[in-house]
Amino acid sequence: MLHAARSPAWLLVMLALVLAEWVWRRRVRGVGYDGRGALASLAVGAGHLLSGVLPALVLGGLFAAAARWAPVHWPVGDWRTWLAAFFAVELAYYVFHRASHEVRWLWTTHAVHHTPEEMTLLSSIRLGWTNLLSFGWVCYLPLVLAGFDPRLVFALLAFNLHYQFFLHTEAVGRLGPLEWVLTRHRITACTTGRMRRTWTATTVAC
């Protein structure tokens, strides 16, 4: 997952989209980025990548060791394994994300992501540096114990991370019927007057 986030091709895509969003904000909103906020997001994002090296090594070894205890091992070459793993990762992310808002220990790491005052693509990279210590990764450990290859789990988590980059912008309007199944990164009001959050990464499940 860390390797995917550092991919030169992906970084170029991110840069191109950030520039496009800045142009859109200038033309449509009449303002670009908040300079201090953008620099803060870049600094926090860079720190997240650097601080993620050790956790990636530790968790890679831990998940590989846990995989040895799995009673079954689902074939990575089977598309059905990928489909099942996709929804399993979605469920695990739901638990992780909701717990990150409701459990204070997890919130101390996740709160960093909610500090930007603007919804921009750059705000998506403002991520905490203490994921290993917050133990949010425990939410994904059952997937490995259930027989999913750790590499498959990390690959799908990387996909989720990349997908969520596109959600942090006001440049994209409503998506019509696609919003019935795809996650949008916003909070909407329910008919009861309470606020409803979408906790999943890519699909709407709550």
C-alpha positions as CSV (number, residue, x, y, z in Angstrom):
1,M,0.0,0.0,0.0
2,L,2.8,2.4,0.8
3,H,4.6,1.5,-2.4
4,A,1.4,2.2,-4.4
5,A,1.0,5.6,-2.7
6,R,4.6,6.5,-3.7
7,S,4.2,5.4,-7.3
8,P,5.6,8.1,-9.6
9,A,2.7,7.7,-12.0
10,W,0.2,8.1,-9.3
11,L,2.0,11.1,-7.9
12,L,1.9,12.7,-11.4
13,V,-1.9,12.0,-11.6
14,M,-2.4,13.6,-8.2
15,L,-0.4,16.6,-9.2
16,A,-2.3,17.1,-12.5
17,L,-5.7,16.8,-10.7
18,V,-4.6,19.2,-8.0
19,L,-3.6,21.8,-10.6
20,A,-6.9,21.2,-12.4
21,E,-8.9,21.7,-9.2
22,W,-7.0,24.9,-8.5
23,V,-7.9,26.2,-11.9
24,W,-11.5,25.3,-11.4
25,R,-11.6,27.0,-8.0
26,R,-10.1,30.1,-9.5
27,R,-12.6,30.2,-12.4
28,V,-15.8,29.0,-10.7
29,R,-15.3,30.0,-7.0
30,G,-13.1,33.0,-7.6
31,V,-10.5,31.7,-5.2
32,G,-7.7,29.2,-5.3
33,Y,-6.4,27.2,-2.4
34,D,-5.8,28.5,1.0
35,G,-2.0,28.7,0.9
36,R,-1.4,27.9,4.5
37,G,-3.9,25.1,4.5
38,A,-2.5,23.6,1.3
39,L,1.1,23.7,2.7
40,A,-0.1,22.1,5.9
41,S,-1.7,19.3,4.0
42,L,1.4,18.7,1.9
43,A,3.6,18.7,5.0
44,V,1.3,16.3,6.9
45,G,1.0,14.0,3.8
46,A,4.8,13.9,3.4
47,G,5.2,13.0,7.1
48,H,2.5,10.3,6.8
49,L,4.5,8.7,4.0
50,L,7.8,8.8,5.8
51,S,6.3,7.7,9.1
52,G,4.6,4.8,7.4
53,V,7.7,3.0,6.4
54,L,8.2,1.2,9.8
55,P,4.5,0.4,10.3
56,A,4.4,-1.1,6.8
57,L,7.3,-3.4,7.6
58,V,5.9,-4.4,11.0
59,L,2.3,-5.0,9.7
60,G,3.6,-6.8,6.7
61,G,5.4,-9.3,8.9
62,L,2.5,-9.5,11.4
63,F,-0.1,-10.2,8.7
64,A,2.2,-12.7,7.0
65,A,2.6,-14.6,10.3
66,A,-1.2,-14.4,10.9
67,A,-1.8,-15.9,7.5
68,R,-0.1,-19.1,8.6
69,W,-2.8,-19.7,11.2
70,A,-5.6,-19.4,8.6
71,P,-7.6,-22.7,8.3
72,V,-8.0,-22.0,4.6
73,H,-6.2,-20.0,1.9
74,W,-8.4,-18.6,-0.8
75,P,-6.7,-18.6,-4.3
76,V,-5.6,-15.2,-5.3
77,G,-5.9,-16.1,-9.0
78,D,-9.7,-16.7,-8.7
79,W,-11.9,-13.7,-9.4
80,R,-14.4,-14.8,-6.8
81,T,-11.7,-14.4,-4.2
82,W,-11.1,-10.8,-5.3
83,L,-14.9,-10.1,-5.3
84,A,-15.3,-11.6,-1.8
85,A,-12.2,-9.8,-0.5
86,F,-13.4,-6.5,-1.9
87,F,-16.6,-6.6,0.1
88,A,-14.8,-8.0,3.1
89,V,-12.4,-5.1,3.0
90,E,-15.3,-2.7,2.7
91,L,-16.9,-4.2,5.8
92,A,-13.6,-4.0,7.7
93,Y,-13.1,-0.4,6.6
94,Y,-16.6,0.4,7.8
95,V,-15.8,-1.0,11.3
96,F,-12.4,0.9,11.2
97,H,-13.8,4.2,10.1
98,R,-16.8,4.2,12.5
99,A,-14.6,3.2,15.4
100,S,-12.1,6.0,14.4
101,H,-14.9,8.4,15.1
102,E,-16.4,6.8,18.2
103,V,-13.3,5.4,20.0
104,R,-11.1,8.2,21.4
105,W,-7.9,6.2,21.1
106,L,-8.5,5.8,17.3
107,W,-9.8,9.3,17.0
108,T,-6.5,10.8,18.1
109,T,-5.0,9.5,14.8
110,H,-8.0,10.0,12.6
111,A,-8.8,13.5,13.8
112,V,-5.8,14.9,11.8
113,H,-7.8,14.1,8.6
114,H,-10.6,16.3,9.7
115,T,-8.6,19.4,10.4
116,P,-8.7,21.0,6.9
117,E,-11.2,23.9,6.6
118,E,-11.7,23.3,2.9
119,M,-12.8,20.2,1.0
120,T,-10.0,19.9,-1.6
121,L,-8.0,17.1,-3.1
122,L,-5.0,18.1,-1.0
123,S,-7.1,17.6,2.2
124,S,-7.2,13.9,1.3
125,I,-3.5,13.4,2.1
126,R,-3.7,15.0,5.5
127,L,-3.5,11.7,7.4
128,G,-2.3,10.8,10.9
129,W,1.2,9.4,11.6
130,T,0.3,7.0,14.4
131,N,-1.6,4.3,12.7
132,L,0.5,1.5,14.1
133,L,0.0,2.7,17.7
134,S,-3.7,3.4,17.3
135,F,-4.3,-0.3,16.5
136,G,-6.8,0.4,13.7
137,W,-5.1,-2.3,11.7
138,V,-6.7,-4.9,14.0
139,C,-9.9,-4.4,12.0
140,Y,-8.3,-6.0,9.0
141,L,-6.6,-8.9,10.8
142,P,-9.7,-11.1,10.7
143,L,-9.6,-11.0,6.9
144,V,-6.2,-12.6,6.9
145,L,-7.3,-15.2,9.5
146,A,-10.3,-16.0,7.2
147,G,-7.9,-17.0,4.5
148,F,-7.4,-13.9,2.3
149,D,-3.8,-13.3,1.2
150,P,-2.3,-10.3,3.0
151,R,-1.1,-9.0,-0.3
152,L,-4.6,-9.0,-1.6
153,V,-5.9,-7.2,1.5
154,F,-3.2,-4.5,1.2
155,A,-3.9,-4.2,-2.5
156,L,-7.6,-3.5,-1.9
157,L,-6.7,-1.1,0.9
158,A,-4.5,0.8,-1.6
159,F,-7.3,0.9,-4.0
160,N,-9.6,2.3,-1.4
161,L,-7.0,4.9,-0.5
162,H,-6.6,6.0,-4.1
163,Y,-10.4,6.1,-4.7
164,Q,-10.9,8.3,-1.7
165,F,-8.5,10.9,-3.1
166,F,-11.2,11.7,-5.8
167,L,-13.9,12.2,-3.1
168,H,-12.2,15.2,-1.5
169,T,-13.3,17.9,-3.9
170,E,-16.2,20.2,-4.5
171,A,-15.5,20.2,-8.3
172,V,-17.6,17.1,-8.9
173,G,-21.3,17.6,-8.5
174,R,-23.9,15.0,-7.9
175,L,-23.5,11.6,-9.7
176,G,-27.2,10.7,-10.1
177,P,-28.1,7.1,-9.7
178,L,-24.4,6.2,-9.1
179,E,-24.8,7.8,-5.6
180,W,-27.0,4.9,-4.7
181,V,-24.0,2.6,-4.7
182,L,-20.9,4.8,-4.6
183,T,-19.6,6.6,-1.5
184,R,-19.5,10.4,-1.6
185,H,-17.4,12.2,1.1
186,R,-20.0,14.4,2.6
187,I,-22.4,14.5,5.5
188,T,-26.1,14.7,4.6
189,A,-29.1,15.3,6.8
190,C,-31.6,12.5,7.4
191,T,-35.3,13.1,7.4
192,T,-35.2,12.6,11.2
193,G,-33.1,15.7,11.5
194,R,-30.0,13.8,12.5
195,M,-26.8,13.8,10.6
196,R,-25.9,10.7,8.5
197,R,-22.3,9.8,7.6
198,T,-21.1,7.3,5.0
199,W,-18.5,5.2,6.8
200,T,-17.5,2.9,3.9
201,A,-14.7,3.5,1.4
202,T,-16.2,2.9,-2.0
203,T,-19.7,1.6,-1.7
204,V,-22.7,2.9,0.2
205,A,-23.5,0.5,3.1
206,C,-25.1,2.7,5.7
